[in-house]
Amino acid sequence: MLILSPADRAALWQQTISSAPEAREGMLHVLAKEMQDIVGAELEVYFGLDEQFEQTLGLLDRSGLIGRDELRRAFEVVGIPEEDEPGVDAAEFVLVLAGLLEETADVEHLEAGERVDAHRLAGQWRDQVEAEKAPQADAMLTVAKVASHFDVTPQAVYKWCEADKIAFERTPGGSYRIPAAQFDWTRGEAGKGAQREIAERLLAKHGGEGAPGEEEIVASIREARRAG
């Protein structure tokens, strides 16, 4: 597998976004394959995601966001050692894709189904980044890390500790350290997935209108809980 240099990536990028309609699909396929090879060389979890990369670029192309400078710059330097050029790592690049897909979900000229697909793919990319960040079983976590993952306040985590609901240790300086092994680390992601499913249903329901706001999502979650 040959990884292109930044200069070669820049040439491929320019050739793709300036390609004629009859060559567009083929060029997007080549660009998607190169992205997968570059990102997969750093994180093997991204190998085998040909379809996900192609769907992402197809949606960004149809939304008009594929020409955004932040994506071009990230593609040119992802995986490049920082001593050679300013680079970004694979996770940072994937988050750029996710962010642009979230913008795509608000593009009014796209069909409702395409906007739902953009929202779903953004969530998948973010999930994969989170999976890479999952701590080792023997890791000792900060209160902030536990709070962020399970979408609660740090004060809530302190209360769990004080009520002996979770195991923890105190450092000589008085900080809390929490063993990762006691948690089902997929729990937080399951909750985020459920929230995204509700958002996707609302987006499909709204059709050509704007993406649902946080208040509507929260109201739908509460309604689903009452119904359950």
C-alpha angles and dihedrals in degrees: 000000000000116000112208123236119245090259092052091047090052090052092048091049093051092046091051100049092043095045121123118255093256091055097037099093093049093048092049088052091053092047092049092050092051091050091051092049093049096046093039091053087065100033116025091200088081095061113104094031095111093131094047092052092046094048089049094052092043091055093045089050094050091046092051093239098109090090094060113133095226091060094045093049093046092049092051095054106026110129094009112135109252093231089065100041137341102281142180127221126239094262092052090050092050090051089055088056091048093050093051091047089054088054089048090058087065097049105116100204092063120091116258091248092054091050091051089050090051091052091048094048092048088056092048092053092049091048091054092051090049091049089056089053095052107125126244114262092249095048122122110221133208121237089247092056093051092045093049095049097047093040097239133120122269087243089062091054091050089052090052089054095046091049091050091241090131133025119251143161132216121230120223087261092055099254121140120244118189124201111239093208093076094064134080093227092199092065096083092047092050090057092049090049092053090050091052092050090055091047091051092051090050091047091052090047092052093051109182094006126097123289114276117271126237093258093056092047091051091048091051092050091052091047091051090050092051091048090050 
